[in-house]
Amino acid sequence: LGGHEDWRLPQINELETLINYGRKTPAASTTVFPSMKSIWYWSVTQNPLYNNEAYYVNFNLGEVLSVSKTNVDGLFVRCVRGDELQVSYNFTEHTYDGKIIVTDARTGLQWTKELSSQNWQGALKYCEELNYGGCSDWRLPNIFEMKSLINKDVKQPASEFPGFPSGDWIWTSTTNVNEPDKAWYVFSAIISVSYTAKTNVRRVYCVR
């Protein structure tokens, strides 16, 4: 295609770069990708817990889940070329006013080490009113910020973030554009991004 023969199936973190959570059906730019379907697209990334499954992106809304590799019903392919997207993780911990703040050297974001449990509205309020480690400008992370902690190559937990839980659902501030009473969350055990009712209780990290 296009005079190139070095196309390959994308890694899940490469395929996720096409998601636009501000759009739906499809959750991607139709200007750049006019043929994008509102359906599942394969990645090459294997589920580390279930070797018979691989990850996909559902471009209806942007969910990231896994399914059996033998499943051919409704799964599309978009190929990519170039060097594989490499992501390095470098988290450091520092204590301020008796609280541990974790800094991500790659993104420059700072995170609370402590977790809370809230419904979505409570999570927004909790972070906005939080005074932690001498800082008061905390907020609930958006979906891209929360996903920046996830490492596709590790499992239970799917992150090298210190103290990351091994099996919790963690809120993001991003509302589901199709159902405004729902918001997106990240599952901490493996790569999994989905949404649920804002009235449900999920775990909370704050970021600044």
ChimeraX commands (.cxc) that place a marker at each C-alpha (Angstrom):
marker #1 position 0.00,0.00,0.00 radius 0.5
marker #1 position 1.34,3.43,-0.93 radius 0.5
marker #1 position 4.51,1.84,-2.27 radius 0.5
marker #1 position 5.39,0.36,1.14 radius 0.5
marker #1 position 5.66,-3.27,2.17 radius 0.5
marker #1 position 6.54,-2.84,5.87 radius 0.5
marker #1 position 2.99,-2.58,7.24 radius 0.5
marker #1 position 2.12,-4.40,10.48 radius 0.5
marker #1 position -0.73,-4.88,12.93 radius 0.5
marker #1 position -0.55,-2.05,15.53 radius 0.5
marker #1 position 0.17,-2.46,19.21 radius 0.5
marker #1 position -2.76,-1.50,21.41 radius 0.5
marker #1 position -1.07,1.72,22.57 radius 0.5
marker #1 position -0.53,2.69,18.92 radius 0.5
marker #1 position -4.13,1.97,17.96 radius 0.5
marker #1 position -5.37,3.96,20.97 radius 0.5
marker #1 position -3.74,7.13,19.59 radius 0.5
marker #1 position -6.55,7.26,17.00 radius 0.5
marker #1 position -9.32,7.48,19.61 radius 0.5
marker #1 position -11.17,10.77,20.03 radius 0.5
marker #1 position -13.34,10.55,23.16 radius 0.5
marker #1 position -15.15,13.72,22.15 radius 0.5
marker #1 position -16.74,11.91,19.20 radius 0.5
marker #1 position -18.91,8.83,18.74 radius 0.5
marker #1 position -19.76,6.36,16.00 radius 0.5
marker #1 position -16.89,6.54,15.22 radius 0.5
marker #1 position -14.76,7.82,18.09 radius 0.5
marker #1 position -12.08,8.98,15.65 radius 0.5
marker #1 position -11.49,11.68,13.07 radius 0.5
marker #1 position -13.55,10.98,9.96 radius 0.5
marker #1 position -11.62,13.72,8.17 radius 0.5
marker #1 position -8.37,11.79,8.50 radius 0.5
marker #1 position -10.02,8.34,8.44 radius 0.5
marker #1 position -13.20,8.65,6.34 radius 0.5
marker #1 position -13.58,4.86,6.15 radius 0.5
marker #1 position -13.32,4.27,9.91 radius 0.5
marker #1 position -15.98,1.84,11.09 radius 0.5
marker #1 position -17.82,2.13,14.40 radius 0.5
marker #1 position -16.74,-1.37,15.34 radius 0.5
marker #1 position -13.84,-3.42,16.75 radius 0.5
marker #1 position -10.31,-3.15,15.37 radius 0.5
marker #1 position -7.59,-5.69,16.20 radius 0.5
marker #1 position -4.27,-4.92,17.85 radius 0.5
marker #1 position -1.31,-7.29,17.97 radius 0.5
marker #1 position -1.12,-7.02,21.77 radius 0.5
marker #1 position -1.89,-10.19,23.68 radius 0.5
marker #1 position -3.83,-10.20,26.95 radius 0.5
marker #1 position -1.18,-11.14,29.54 radius 0.5
marker #1 position -3.75,-13.01,31.66 radius 0.5
marker #1 position -5.32,-15.00,28.83 radius 0.5
marker #1 position -2.93,-16.08,26.08 radius 0.5
marker #1 position -5.80,-16.94,23.77 radius 0.5
marker #1 position -7.05,-13.33,23.77 radius 0.5
marker #1 position -5.80,-10.12,22.14 radius 0.5
marker #1 position -6.79,-6.51,22.67 radius 0.5
marker #1 position -9.01,-4.46,20.41 radius 0.5
marker #1 position -10.42,-0.93,20.26 radius 0.5
marker #1 position -14.13,-0.51,19.74 radius 0.5
marker #1 position -14.31,2.67,17.69 radius 0.5
marker #1 position -18.00,3.11,18.39 radius 0.5
marker #1 position -17.08,4.97,21.59 radius 0.5
marker #1 position -13.44,4.05,22.33 radius 0.5
marker #1 position -13.57,1.02,24.64 radius 0.5
marker #1 position -10.38,-1.05,24.98 radius 0.5
marker #1 position -11.02,-4.71,25.77 radius 0.5
marker #1 position -9.83,-8.18,24.73 radius 0.5
marker #1 position -11.44,-11.07,22.89 radius 0.5
marker #1 position -10.51,-14.54,21.65 radius 0.5
marker #1 position -7.92,-14.46,18.84 radius 0.5
marker #1 position -10.11,-16.84,16.85 radius 0.5
marker #1 position -12.99,-14.36,16.78 radius 0.5
marker #1 position -13.52,-13.07,13.23 radius 0.5
marker #1 position -17.05,-11.71,13.58 radius 0.5
marker #1 position -17.05,-7.96,13.01 radius 0.5
marker #1 position -13.34,-7.38,13.68 radius 0.5
marker #1 position -11.54,-5.02,11.32 radius 0.5
marker #1 position -7.85,-4.34,10.66 radius 0.5
marker #1 position -6.02,-1.05,10.21 radius 0.5
marker #1 position -2.31,-1.44,9.55 radius 0.5
marker #1 position 0.53,0.81,10.65 radius 0.5
marker #1 position 4.16,1.24,9.64 radius 0.5
marker #1 position 7.27,2.75,11.21 radius 0.5
marker #1 position 9.19,2.06,14.39 radius 0.5
marker #1 position 7.09,0.58,17.17 radius 0.5
marker #1 position 5.87,3.14,19.68 radius 0.5
marker #1 position 8.09,2.79,22.72 radius 0.5
marker #1 position 6.99,4.03,26.12 radius 0.5
marker #1 position 9.32,4.28,29.11 radius 0.5
marker #1 position 8.09,4.70,32.65 radius 0.5
marker #1 position 9.96,6.60,35.36 radius 0.5
marker #1 position 8.06,7.23,38.59 radius 0.5
marker #1 position 9.66,8.84,41.64 radius 0.5
marker #1 position 8.23,9.34,45.11 radius 0.5
marker #1 position 8.78,12.34,47.36 radius 0.5
marker #1 position 7.23,13.15,50.73 radius 0.5
marker #1 position 5.79,16.60,51.36 radius 0.5
marker #1 position 3.96,17.51,54.58 radius 0.5
marker #1 position 3.74,13.83,55.44 radius 0.5
marker #1 position 2.11,12.86,52.10 radius 0.5
marker #1 position 3.74,10.99,49.24 radius 0.5
marker #1 position 3.55,12.61,45.79 radius 0.5
marker #1 position 4.48,10.47,42.77 radius 0.5
marker #1 position 6.02,12.27,39.79 radius 0.5
marker #1 position 5.94,10.81,36.30 radius 0.5
marker #1 position 9.14,11.98,34.59 radius 0.5
marker #1 position 7.74,11.14,31.14 radius 0.5
marker #1 position 4.65,13.35,31.34 radius 0.5
marker #1 position 5.63,15.76,34.11 radius 0.5
marker #1 position 2.38,15.00,35.94 radius 0.5
marker #1 position 2.27,14.59,39.71 radius 0.5
marker #1 position -0.09,12.11,41.37 radius 0.5
marker #1 position -1.38,11.39,44.83 radius 0.5
marker #1 position -0.03,8.14,46.21 radius 0.5
marker #1 position -3.18,7.65,48.28 radius 0.5
marker #1 position -6.42,6.36,46.78 radius 0.5
marker #1 position -9.97,7.33,47.65 radius 0.5
marker #1 position -13.32,5.70,46.82 radius 0.5
marker #1 position -16.11,7.91,45.47 radius 0.5
marker #1 position -18.90,8.12,42.95 radius 0.5
marker #1 position -18.00,10.27,39.95 radius 0.5
marker #1 position -19.37,13.58,41.25 radius 0.5
marker #1 position -17.77,12.86,44.60 radius 0.5
marker #1 position -14.46,12.13,42.86 radius 0.5
marker #1 position -14.50,15.49,41.08 radius 0.5
marker #1 position -15.27,17.29,44.33 radius 0.5
marker #1 position -12.75,15.26,46.32 radius 0.5
marker #1 position -9.84,16.14,44.03 radius 0.5
marker #1 position -10.81,19.78,43.57 radius 0.5
marker #1 position -11.01,20.33,47.33 radius 0.5
marker #1 position -8.00,18.19,48.23 radius 0.5
marker #1 position -5.07,19.68,50.11 radius 0.5
marker #1 position -2.38,17.02,49.81 radius 0.5
marker #1 position 1.37,17.28,50.13 radius 0.5
marker #1 position 1.17,21.05,50.50 radius 0.5
marker #1 position -0.67,21.43,47.17 radius 0.5
marker #1 position -4.28,22.42,46.57 radius 0.5
marker #1 position -4.49,22.37,42.74 radius 0.5
marker #1 position -5.40,18.71,42.38 radius 0.5
marker #1 position -8.03,17.48,39.90 radius 0.5
marker #1 position -9.51,14.24,38.64 radius 0.5
marker #1 position -7.40,13.02,35.68 radius 0.5
marker #1 position -8.90,12.84,32.21 radius 0.5
marker #1 position -8.86,9.54,30.36 radius 0.5
marker #1 position -5.60,10.20,28.51 radius 0.5
marker #1 position -3.81,11.15,31.71 radius 0.5
marker #1 position -5.10,8.06,33.50 radius 0.5
marker #1 position -4.14,5.80,30.60 radius 0.5
marker #1 position -0.61,7.23,30.67 radius 0.5
marker #1 position -0.01,5.16,33.81 radius 0.5
marker #1 position -0.94,1.87,32.11 radius 0.5
marker #1 position 1.80,-0.43,30.81 radius 0.5
marker #1 position 0.63,-3.03,28.29 radius 0.5
marker #1 position 3.58,-5.29,29.13 radius 0.5
marker #1 position 2.75,-5.90,32.80 radius 0.5
marker #1 position -0.27,-7.29,34.60 radius 0.5
marker #1 position -1.93,-7.31,38.02 radius 0.5
marker #1 position -1.26,-4.40,38.22 radius 0.5
marker #1 position -0.90,-3.10,34.67 radius 0.5
marker #1 position 1.36,-0.27,35.78 radius 0.5
marker #1 position 4.74,0.42,37.33 radius 0.5
marker #1 position 3.21,3.25,39.34 radius 0.5
marker #1 position 4.23,2.58,42.99 radius 0.5
marker #1 position 1.41,0.99,44.95 radius 0.5
marker #1 position -0.90,0.74,41.94 radius 0.5
marker #1 position -3.85,-1.54,42.85 radius 0.5
marker #1 position -3.98,-4.94,41.18 radius 0.5
marker #1 position -7.71,-5.14,40.45 radius 0.5
marker #1 position -9.63,-1.88,40.88 radius 0.5
marker #1 position -11.68,0.34,38.59 radius 0.5
marker #1 position -10.29,3.89,38.61 radius 0.5
marker #1 position -12.30,6.95,37.59 radius 0.5
marker #1 position -11.37,9.46,34.93 radius 0.5
marker #1 position -12.99,12.88,34.54 radius 0.5
marker #1 position -14.05,12.08,30.96 radius 0.5
marker #1 position -17.79,11.81,30.37 radius 0.5
marker #1 position -19.15,9.30,27.86 radius 0.5
marker #1 position -20.18,11.49,24.93 radius 0.5
marker #1 position -23.00,9.07,24.03 radius 0.5
marker #1 position -24.41,8.70,27.56 radius 0.5
marker #1 position -23.69,11.78,29.70 radius 0.5
marker #1 position -24.78,9.98,32.87 radius 0.5
marker #1 position -21.76,7.67,32.47 radius 0.5
marker #1 position -18.00,8.28,32.66 radius 0.5
marker #1 position -14.87,6.41,31.62 radius 0.5
marker #1 position -12.70,4.35,33.94 radius 0.5
marker #1 position -9.51,2.29,33.69 radius 0.5
marker #1 position -9.21,-1.23,35.09 radius 0.5
marker #1 position -5.92,-1.58,36.98 radius 0.5
marker #1 position -5.23,-5.31,36.51 radius 0.5
marker #1 position -4.82,-5.32,32.73 radius 0.5
marker #1 position -5.40,-2.97,29.81 radius 0.5
marker #1 position -9.12,-2.32,29.96 radius 0.5
marker #1 position -10.92,0.96,29.36 radius 0.5
marker #1 position -14.68,1.20,29.64 radius 0.5
marker #1 position -17.46,3.30,31.17 radius 0.5
marker #1 position -20.10,3.02,33.87 radius 0.5
marker #1 position -22.83,5.03,35.58 radius 0.5
marker #1 position -21.52,8.07,37.45 radius 0.5
marker #1 position -23.48,6.98,40.50 radius 0.5
marker #1 position -21.25,3.91,40.93 radius 0.5
marker #1 position -18.33,4.01,43.35 radius 0.5
marker #1 position -14.85,3.63,41.88 radius 0.5
marker #1 position -11.31,4.30,43.07 radius 0.5
marker #1 position -9.78,7.77,42.71 radius 0.5
marker #1 position -6.30,9.14,42.03 radius 0.5
marker #1 position -5.83,12.90,41.82 radius 0.5
marker #1 position -3.36,14.61,39.50 radius 0.5
marker #1 position -1.79,18.04,39.09 radius 0.5
marker link #1:1,2 radius 0.2
marker link #1:2,3 radius 0.2
marker link #1:3,4 radius 0.2
marker link #1:4,5 radius 0.2
marker link #1:5,6 radius 0.2
marker link #1:6,7 radius 0.2
marker link #1:7,8 radius 0.2
marker link #1:8,9 radius 0.2
marker link #1:9,10 radius 0.2
marker link #1:10,11 radius 0.2
marker link #1:11,12 radius 0.2
marker link #1:12,13 radius 0.2
marker link #1:13,14 radius 0.2
marker link #1:14,15 radius 0.2
marker link #1:15,16 radius 0.2
marker link #1:16,17 radius 0.2
marker link #1:17,18 radius 0.2
marker link #1:18,19 radius 0.2
marker link #1:19,20 radius 0.2
marker link #1:20,21 radius 0.2
marker link #1:21,22 radius 0.2
marker link #1:22,23 radius 0.2
marker link #1:23,24 radius 0.2
marker link #1:24,25 radius 0.2
marker link #1:25,26 radius 0.2
marker link #1:26,27 radius 0.2
marker link #1:27,28 radius 0.2
marker link #1:28,29 radius 0.2
marker link #1:29,30 radius 0.2
marker link #1:30,31 radius 0.2
marker link #1:31,32 radius 0.2
marker link #1:32,33 radius 0.2
marker link #1:33,34 radius 0.2
marker link #1:34,35 radius 0.2
marker link #1:35,36 radius 0.2
marker link #1:36,37 radius 0.2
marker link #1:37,38 radius 0.2
marker link #1:38,39 radius 0.2
marker link #1:39,40 radius 0.2
marker link #1:40,41 radius 0.2
marker link #1:41,42 radius 0.2
marker link #1:42,43 radius 0.2
marker link #1:43,44 radius 0.2
marker link #1:44,45 radius 0.2
marker link #1:45,46 radius 0.2
marker link #1:46,47 radius 0.2
marker link #1:47,48 radius 0.2
marker link #1:48,49 radius 0.2
marker link #1:49,50 radius 0.2
marker link #1:50,51 radius 0.2
marker link #1:51,52 radius 0.2
marker link #1:52,53 radius 0.2
marker link #1:53,54 radius 0.2
marker link #1:54,55 radius 0.2
marker link #1:55,56 radius 0.2
marker link #1:56,57 radius 0.2
marker link #1:57,58 radius 0.2
marker link #1:58,59 radius 0.2
marker link #1:59,60 radius 0.2
marker link #1:60,61 radius 0.2
marker link #1:61,62 radius 0.2
marker link #1:62,63 radius 0.2
marker link #1:63,64 radius 0.2
marker link #1:64,65 radius 0.2
marker link #1:65,66 radius 0.2
marker link #1:66,67 radius 0.2
marker link #1:67,68 radius 0.2
marker link #1:68,69 radius 0.2
marker link #1:69,70 radius 0.2
marker link #1:70,71 radius 0.2
marker link #1:71,72 radius 0.2
marker link #1:72,73 radius 0.2
marker link #1:73,74 radius 0.2
marker link #1:74,75 radius 0.2
marker link #1:75,76 radius 0.2
marker link #1:76,77 radius 0.2
marker link #1:77,78 radius 0.2
marker link #1:78,79 radius 0.2
marker link #1:79,80 radius 0.2
marker link #1:80,81 radius 0.2
marker link #1:81,82 radius 0.2
marker link #1:82,83 radius 0.2
marker link #1:83,84 radius 0.2
marker link #1:84,85 radius 0.2
marker link #1:85,86 radius 0.2
marker link #1:86,87 radius 0.2
marker link #1:87,88 radius 0.2
marker link #1:88,89 radius 0.2
marker link #1:89,90 radius 0.2
marker link #1:90,91 radius 0.2
marker link #1:91,92 radius 0.2
marker link #1:92,93 radius 0.2
marker link #1:93,94 radius 0.2
marker link #1:94,95 radius 0.2
marker link #1:95,96 radius 0.2
marker link #1:96,97 radius 0.2
marker link #1:97,98 radius 0.2
marker link #1:98,99 radius 0.2
marker link #1:99,100 radius 0.2
marker link #1:100,101 radius 0.2
marker link #1:101,102 radius 0.2
marker link #1:102,103 radius 0.2
marker link #1:103,104 radius 0.2
marker link #1:104,105 radius 0.2
marker link #1:105,106 radius 0.2
marker link #1:106,107 radius 0.2
marker link #1:107,108 radius 0.2
marker link #1:108,109 radius 0.2
marker link #1:109,110 radius 0.2
marker link #1:110,111 radius 0.2
marker link #1:111,112 radius 0.2
marker link #1:112,113 radius 0.2
marker link #1:113,114 radius 0.2
marker link #1:114,115 radius 0.2
marker link #1:115,116 radius 0.2
marker link #1:116,117 radius 0.2
marker link #1:117,118 radius 0.2
marker link #1:118,119 radius 0.2
marker link #1:119,120 radius 0.2
marker link #1:120,121 radius 0.2
marker link #1:121,122 radius 0.2
marker link #1:122,123 radius 0.2
marker link #1:123,124 radius 0.2
marker link #1:124,125 radius 0.2
marker link #1:125,126 radius 0.2
marker link #1:126,127 radius 0.2
marker link #1:127,128 radius 0.2
marker link #1:128,129 radius 0.2
marker link #1:129,130 radius 0.2
marker link #1:130,131 radius 0.2
marker link #1:131,132 radius 0.2
marker link #1:132,133 radius 0.2
marker link #1:133,134 radius 0.2
marker link #1:134,135 radius 0.2
marker link #1:135,136 radius 0.2
marker link #1:136,137 radius 0.2
marker link #1:137,138 radius 0.2
marker link #1:138,139 radius 0.2
marker link #1:139,140 radius 0.2
marker link #1:140,141 radius 0.2
marker link #1:141,142 radius 0.2
marker link #1:142,143 radius 0.2
marker link #1:143,144 radius 0.2
marker link #1:144,145 radius 0.2
marker link #1:145,146 radius 0.2
marker link #1:146,147 radius 0.2
marker link #1:147,148 radius 0.2
marker link #1:148,149 radius 0.2
marker link #1:149,150 radius 0.2
marker link #1:150,151 radius 0.2
marker link #1:151,152 radius 0.2
marker link #1:152,153 radius 0.2
marker link #1:153,154 radius 0.2
marker link #1:154,155 radius 0.2
marker link #1:155,156 radius 0.2
marker link #1:156,157 radius 0.2
marker link #1:157,158 radius 0.2
marker link #1:158,159 radius 0.2
marker link #1:159,160 radius 0.2
marker link #1:160,161 radius 0.2
marker link #1:161,162 radius 0.2
marker link #1:162,163 radius 0.2
marker link #1:163,164 radius 0.2
marker link #1:164,165 radius 0.2
marker link #1:165,166 radius 0.2
marker link #1:166,167 radius 0.2
marker link #1:167,168 radius 0.2
marker link #1:168,169 radius 0.2
marker link #1:169,170 radius 0.2
marker link #1:170,171 radius 0.2
marker link #1:171,172 radius 0.2
marker link #1:172,173 radius 0.2
marker link #1:173,174 radius 0.2
marker link #1:174,175 radius 0.2
marker link #1:175,176 radius 0.2
marker link #1:176,177 radius 0.2
marker link #1:177,178 radius 0.2
marker link #1:178,179 radius 0.2
marker link #1:179,180 radius 0.2
marker link #1:180,181 radius 0.2
marker link #1:181,182 radius 0.2
marker link #1:182,183 radius 0.2
marker link #1:183,184 radius 0.2
marker link #1:184,185 radius 0.2
marker link #1:185,186 radius 0.2
marker link #1:186,187 radius 0.2
marker link #1:187,188 radius 0.2
marker link #1:188,189 radius 0.2
marker link #1:189,190 radius 0.2
marker link #1:190,191 radius 0.2
marker link #1:191,192 radius 0.2
marker link #1:192,193 radius 0.2
marker link #1:193,194 radius 0.2
marker link #1:194,195 radius 0.2
marker link #1:195,196 radius 0.2
marker link #1:196,197 radius 0.2
marker link #1:197,198 radius 0.2
marker link #1:198,199 radius 0.2
marker link #1:199,200 radius 0.2
marker link #1:200,201 radius 0.2
marker link #1:201,202 radius 0.2
marker link #1:202,203 radius 0.2
marker link #1:203,204 radius 0.2
marker link #1:204,205 radius 0.2
marker link #1:205,206 radius 0.2
marker link #1:206,207 radius 0.2
marker link #1:207,208 radius 0.2
view
